[in-house]
Amino acid sequence: VYTARHEMALTLEDVLARRIGLQFFSWHDSKQSAPVVASILGQELGWPSLQQQEAVTTYTDKIDRLISSAGLKTDE
């Protein structure tokens, strides 16, 4: 909530990578957190549920590409 209100966070990556750094410590945990963060950002930024779902899909797809490029298996 704070990052959306006071730090102009506009995307899941803004929060999970740039603000709290979770993405740099655990791709799995950041993927798991994405729906919760999308819900909070959605409430703060007025996103409809479809936009929240698209944000989660976009973010988790990016994380899956990072995992794959590192030669690891995704958890799907």
C-alpha positions as CSV (number, residue, x, y, z in Angstrom):
1,V,0.0,0.0,0.0
2,Y,2.8,2.4,0.9
3,T,4.7,1.9,-2.3
4,A,1.6,2.6,-4.4
5,R,0.6,5.7,-2.3
6,H,3.9,7.3,-1.7
7,E,6.5,5.8,-4.1
8,M,4.6,5.6,-7.3
9,A,4.8,1.9,-7.7
10,L,2.7,0.9,-10.7
11,T,3.6,-2.7,-11.5
12,L,4.2,-6.0,-9.6
13,E,7.8,-5.8,-10.5
14,D,8.0,-2.3,-9.0
15,V,7.0,-3.8,-5.7
16,L,8.5,-7.3,-5.8
17,A,11.8,-6.3,-7.3
18,R,12.5,-2.7,-6.9
19,R,10.8,-1.8,-3.6
20,I,11.1,-5.0,-1.4
21,G,13.7,-7.0,-3.4
22,L,11.9,-10.3,-3.0
23,Q,12.4,-11.2,-6.7
24,F,16.2,-11.1,-6.2
25,F,16.1,-13.6,-3.3
26,S,13.4,-16.0,-4.4
27,W,11.7,-16.3,-7.8
28,H,9.4,-18.9,-6.4
29,D,8.3,-16.7,-3.5
30,S,7.9,-13.7,-5.7
31,K,5.6,-15.7,-8.1
32,Q,3.6,-16.9,-5.1
33,S,3.2,-13.3,-3.9
34,A,2.2,-11.9,-7.2
35,P,-1.6,-12.4,-6.8
36,V,-1.6,-10.8,-3.4
37,V,0.4,-7.8,-4.5
38,A,-1.8,-7.5,-7.6
39,S,-4.9,-7.4,-5.4
40,I,-3.4,-4.7,-3.2
41,L,-2.1,-2.6,-6.1
42,G,-5.4,-3.1,-7.9
43,Q,-7.3,-1.7,-4.9
44,E,-4.9,1.3,-4.6
45,L,-4.7,2.0,-8.4
46,G,-8.3,1.2,-9.3
47,W,-7.5,-1.8,-11.5
48,P,-10.4,-4.0,-12.6
49,S,-10.0,-7.7,-11.8
50,L,-9.0,-8.5,-15.4
51,Q,-6.2,-6.0,-15.2
52,Q,-5.0,-7.6,-11.9
53,Q,-5.1,-11.1,-13.6
54,E,-3.2,-9.8,-16.6
55,A,-0.6,-8.2,-14.3
56,V,-0.1,-11.5,-12.5
57,T,0.2,-13.4,-15.8
58,T,2.7,-11.0,-17.3
59,Y,4.8,-11.0,-14.1
60,T,4.8,-14.8,-13.6
61,D,5.6,-15.4,-17.3
62,K,8.6,-13.1,-16.9
63,I,9.8,-14.9,-13.8
64,D,9.3,-18.3,-15.7
65,R,11.5,-17.0,-18.5
66,L,14.2,-16.0,-16.0
67,I,14.0,-19.4,-14.4
68,S,14.3,-21.1,-17.7
69,S,17.2,-18.9,-18.9
70,A,19.0,-19.9,-15.7
71,G,18.6,-23.5,-16.8
72,L,16.2,-24.3,-13.9
73,K,12.8,-25.9,-14.1
74,T,9.7,-23.9,-13.4
75,D,7.3,-25.1,-10.7
76,E,4.5,-25.7,-13.2
